[in-house]
Amino acid sequence: MPERHMSDIAGRLFPASFVGSYPRPSWYGYNLGGRDVLEAMRDEDFAEAYRDGIRAMIGDQEEVGIDVAVDGHLWYDKHQGFIGSFALYNGERFDGAEIRQSEGRMLEVLQASQQATGDSTAEEWSGMMEVFEAINSTEMVITGKLGRGRLHHAHNWRIAQNCTSKPVKAMFAMGPVELSTIMVDEHYRDRKALLRDMADIYHAEMVDAVAAGAQVVELDDLIFLAPQEEWELDVEILNRIFDGIDAYKIWHCCHGGTPAPIGIAPYEAMFPYVKDLQVDSFDWSFAQTGYPEAQLKLFASDGFDKDLGLGVISNKNYLIETPSEVADGIRRALQHVEPERIHLTSDCGLFAYARSAAKAKLRAMVKGAELARSQI
């Protein structure tokens, strides 16, 4: 079994957290605008609003009883359509990369992915691009050897952790495999070399976050957007990032943000490739797809001991889950996974929701965990 479980960190079964982004307070009108966050924090008005905004986001989490908090990703810029900074935060700040305007890059990647899996038509993807306009109209071009540049993920984590006594997950925006699929390589011309350099950047950022005190680190990377013949290499890349990291390590792989189609992650096809990934937990989406038994059974495979980060809050609809629905999802997972290996999360980030709705969804998750604990 892994050396640690999320339930050990939280001190109870079925601890609740969620994935990344959270709705901004309505009064918060700032963006980093591609700046170095350290530079931006020299602006007194920005720094005060930024810290207060994070306090408000974490305050919502504390009020509903979240066990492991997140910073809400106020360091993402709010772009036309959606949070393009899930990709652009890193892409704008790497050494060796520059931003250019273009048309259709994200659509090309998604269409290539759907052609490989046969899951949907190009027409189904194209409508979504109006929502992902900020990414689809931008090219992140690799012009030289990539370096850490102005990422400062440990700094972002530290500001949030100073706002609460609860542990805060350290997060690192879009992971290298997914991000590399929407970058234009004019330098390496060698995908393996590119991915290894990116892995070393993410590893260094993760090392700094743990050195600053982070107990939980999470990498979000939809590796299925890369061709299946590359997945073995992609697992090598993720292991390179997590190697030697002394924290609870989460790999999050979902069905995409709120505008993306339901159920696009091919979990069963990926499992033979990713089952030996050197992390403590796989955080996967289940609420939006009705907790498929075939996917839950993967966590009971012989020799597989990773924790299950069970997505019990859908990011694909505006319904507020009930505690009973959350508890029912936990019961389904318990048919295949020991209770100490289960923690709760959202299927993906909650940025697209009204703040009151996001908070209500989190409250339902916490109440559902309480109900499940009372029943076992």
Order of alpha helices (4+ residues) and beta strands (2+ residues): alpha-alpha-alpha-alpha-beta-alpha-alpha-alpha-beta-alpha-beta-alpha-beta-alpha-beta-alpha-beta-alpha-beta-alpha-beta-alpha-beta-alpha
